[in-house]
Amino acid sequence: MTPSDLLKDAYTRVVESAESVVDGLSEDQLAARPAPDANPIAWLVWHLARVQDDHVAEVAGTEQVWTSQGYADRFGLPFDVGATGYGQTSEQVGRVRASADLLSAYVRSVHEQTLAFLATLSEEDLDRVVDRRWNPPVTLGARLVSVVNDDTQHVGQAAYVKGLLGQAPRS
């Protein structure tokens, strides 16, 4: 297995988990917050896809799926087109509403663009420095692992919230 194959497997697990989390949920369930400032499933899945889209497009030198495939317009969120969810207030988090189908489509589209980029990489490419703002500077390999780590944390949080919704009494 090559490093690229390993990354493909990790990112594939993210998309499969994200699609499973949103499957069968209504827009209201996706927007439900188990506590007043808790992150809802819709925001968690949107955010993990936005971060992956943003970070991978940057290192790949491509346009983000968010804009190139019209997802910014399809979601119609009241944020700057470059927003990824990082640093958003609780009020902003609560404004992310989307259907399971739209969330899945966006996550899948981002995944496809990520896989296309990963297919171009050699083992040596992973050592390329992509961000000198950190000490030590960040390599492509470290950036890709960082993104998949962030994604897995957020999809796990979304799965937990879905479990909480399943335990809630039906009204």
C-alpha positions, -999 to 999 in steps of 0.1 A, spaced: 0 0 0 14 34 -9 10 65 12 -15 78 -14 -35 46 -10 -35 50 27 -48 86 25 -75 75 -1 -87 49 24 -89 74 53 -108 100 32 -131 73 19 -140 63 55 -149 99 62 -173 103 33 -189 69 40 -194 79 77 -207 114 68 -232 100 44 -243 74 69 -248 101 96 -271 123 76 -290 94 59 -327 94 68 -326 126 88 -349 155 82 -337 191 78 -350 198 113 -332 168 128 -300 178 110 -303 213 126 -312 201 161 -289 211 189 -286 188 219 -277 218 240 -281 255 233 -246 261 219 -239 226 207 -230 219 171 -258 203 150 -252 176 125 -258 199 95 -231 223 107 -206 195 116 -209 178 82 -209 211 62 -179 223 82 -159 191 77 -166 192 40 -158 229 38 -124 225 56 -115 195 34 -126 214 3 -107 246 13 -74 229 24 -72 203 -4 -80 228 -31 -53 251 -18 -25 225 -19 -38 211 -52 -40 245 -68 -76 241 -78 -108 259 -73 -129 247 -44 -159 225 -52 -179 250 -31 -177 276 -58 -168 256 -89 -198 233 -87 -222 258 -73 -226 245 -38 -223 280 -23 -254 290 -42 -272 257 -36 -267 260 2 -275 297 2 -259 304 36 -257 339 49 -219 338 51 -190 350 30 -183 325 2 -150 317 18 -164 307 52 -155 273 63 -171 274 98 -138 281 116 -144 306 144 -181 310 138 -203 321 166 -231 299 180 -256 320 161 -238 315 128 -235 277 135 -273 276 140 -279 292 106 -266 262 87 -296 244 74 -295 218 46 -311 186 35 -294 153 39 -293 150 1 -275 183 -3 -250 176 25 -243 142 10 -239 156 -25 -214 182 -13 -194 157 8 -193 133 -21 -182 160 -46 -154 172 -22 -144 136 -18 -141 130 -55 -120 161 -60 -98 149 -30 -93 115 -46 -84 130 -79 -57 150 -63 -44 121 -42 -41 100 -74 -15 125 -87 8 123 -57 41 105 -54 57 96 -21 81 125 -25 53 150 -29 42 144 7 74 160 19 67 193 0 63 222 24 29 238 19 27 262 48 57 282 63 36 300 89 42 272 114 74 260 131 82 235 118 68 243 84 39 221 74 44 195 47 17 183 23 16 149 41 11 166 74 -16 189 60 -35 160 45 -33 140 77 -44 170 97 -75 174 75 -85 138 77 -80 140 115 -103 170 117 -129 153 95 -129 121 116 -134 141 148 -163 161 133 -180 130 118 -177 113 151 -193 142 168 -221 142 142 -227 105 149 -229 111 186 -255 139 180 -275 115 158 -274 89 187 -287 116 210 -315 124 186 -324 87 186 -327 87 224 -349 118 225 -386 112 231 -408 116 200 -433 144 202 
